[in-house]
Amino acid sequence: MKKLLYTISLMFLGMSMTQGQSNQSSQSSNLENAEVVIEKESSFELPVMSREYGKIEKIKRKNQRIPQEYELELITLDVEDSLPKQLPAVLDNREEKKFYDKYVRAGFGNYLTPYLEAGINNNRNPDFDYGLKLYHKSSQEGSVYKKLSAESHNSFDAFGTYYSDYGQSKVGLNYNRIGTHFYGFEGDETLVTQDSIKQIIQNISFNASHEMPAYLTGNSYSLKGGLLFDYTFDYFDASEFQVGIDISGDYHLDEESKISGFVEGAYNQYRNTTTTAVEVSENRSWARFGGNYQTRIDEWYIKAGVQMAYSADSNSNDKGFYFYPDVMVEYTITEDELAAFLQVKGGLNMVQYKTLSELNPWLSNDVNLLHENNIVDIEAGVDAILLESIGIRGTLGYSISQNMGFLVNDPNDVSKFLMLYATDGNTGVFKMDIAGTWTKREWTVKAEAKVNAYSVSDSTVQKAYHRPVSENSVTVSYKYLSNWTFGAVIYNKIGITALEIDPTTGVRSDVSLPVIFDMNLTAQYKINDNFGAFALVNNLFSQKYENYYRYNVKGFQLLAGVSYRF
């Protein structure tokens, strides 16, 4: 029952997190080469630490791979495609990896949008897996001013995994290029050229790691260590270089208890040239480490530990040591039906140029970077299974943070964004999240409702700018026989507020952005074992809403294409 509940918990957790995790790690998996699947979310949440909600796994003594489950993932195309990470996703590679070694997909849509993707996956060698993928999508016209709001996304991904009696060795390489324009400007568009408002953000990353799980070595401990390299740069003078390590391990005291620990850190250098030609060079190196004890006692699961962090940021508001709790208690109320949990944690949330530019590519040269100190995060929740086909998770929580950041339009150039940080006082966030899933034969329905109420105590930041108060979504998929697959996504955001500052007088005014309500539709047809076709409708009601002030997303979008596997 515990394994089933944690499986459901992890599934619901995956629904509520954005983007944030890297494609690179998923494509380095020994079991699958998952492609980018874009979530229909654009909430501004700086990167946070993931919930460690998995139960303790019993030591497995046999050296064998766990069979992989394969299922169909719908093609999805996020309507908010003005943001770089909200470009179209494709069929999940797990299905291709099971039946096909190579694939090509191509399509075309309105706004003069060509789409092309090709990949190779090979897992036939029992000791070695590899894969690579090429991706391109561009729109020659955008939501406003046509060519002045054009955008593009190009990427290359490759991975390799080697299996031995001593564990699994992995390497991964990723290149990502986002092209966009600062089309949220004021004035006469006939006086503006594409080159004058162009922005290109590129990222190169590499990782290598080795893992020795206990079930392979036959020992009571598991170890994993890795190296990473990351370099991000844009069309102007901003750049960020990072090289780091990540080491973690478990020591099993018995089949019900273990001790876990981790150490991770990086040397980080951020450079930029401001709009006033001031050279910026900041050392933002950091380290995080911690440990915990986990055990199961009858219906109880208990984790107790501590985490620490150190920031060597040049900014005096973000330098020194930090200490956080790492505690979780879960109690199984009814076997296979109901469980409740309480979690108390914290963490230093790394706010870097790479993650911020992925969230919003229209950053100003004057943007400031400051890590968020999540002092404490308390969350209580319930997991339930109803009628064997309905799973529900409900959580209530409250967190306290220092240096929480908010995106606001630059008063000197409203087409670009600055970061305002609440450094004078703490920011409290009351959180409520209800999520559920229903599965019946060919049908799958997932729904989630999130509420975040912010209490900002700062002389400069007065509201939670560009952070929605409520986000709601419903996803429906239906597979008819073996050839047709249909899907729909209904999406809603409420309570987004932007800040306007008069550059001459300094007068501030809040701007309430309209409620976002949207629907996406998708259909796929399998012609034969090699050929397929797909069609996607995005922003069905053609609502040119704004996730970020002055940046309308595209209206009605249609993309259709074919795929070939061989």
Secondary structure, 3 states (H helix, E strand, C coil): CHHHHHHHHHHHHHHHCCCCCCHHHHHCCCCCCCCCCCCCCCCCCCCCCCCCCCCCCCCCCCCCCCCCCCCCCCCCCCCCCCCHHHCCCCCCHHHHHHHCCEEEEEEEECCCEEEEEEEEEECCCCCEEEEEEEEEEEECCCCCCHHHHCEEEEEEEEEEEEEECCEEEEEEEEEEEEEEECCCCCCCHHHCCCHHHEEEEEEEEEEEEEEECHHHHCCCEEEEEEEEEEEEEECCCCEEEEEEEEEEEEEEEECCEEEEEEEEEEEEEEEEECCCCCEEEEECCEEEEEEEEEEEECCEEEEEEEEEEEEECCCHHHEEEEEEEEEEEEEEEECCCEEEEEEEEEEEECCCHHHHHHHCCCECCCCCCCCEEEEEEEEEEEEEEECCCEEEEEEEEEEEEECEEEEEEECCEEEEEEEEEECCCCEEEEEEEEEEEEEECCEEEEEEEEEEEEEECCCCCCCCCCCCCEEEEEEEEEEECCCEEEEEEEEEEECCEEEEECCCCCCEEEEECCCEEEEEEEEEEECCCCEEEEEEEECCCCCCCEEECCEECCCCEEEEEEEEEC
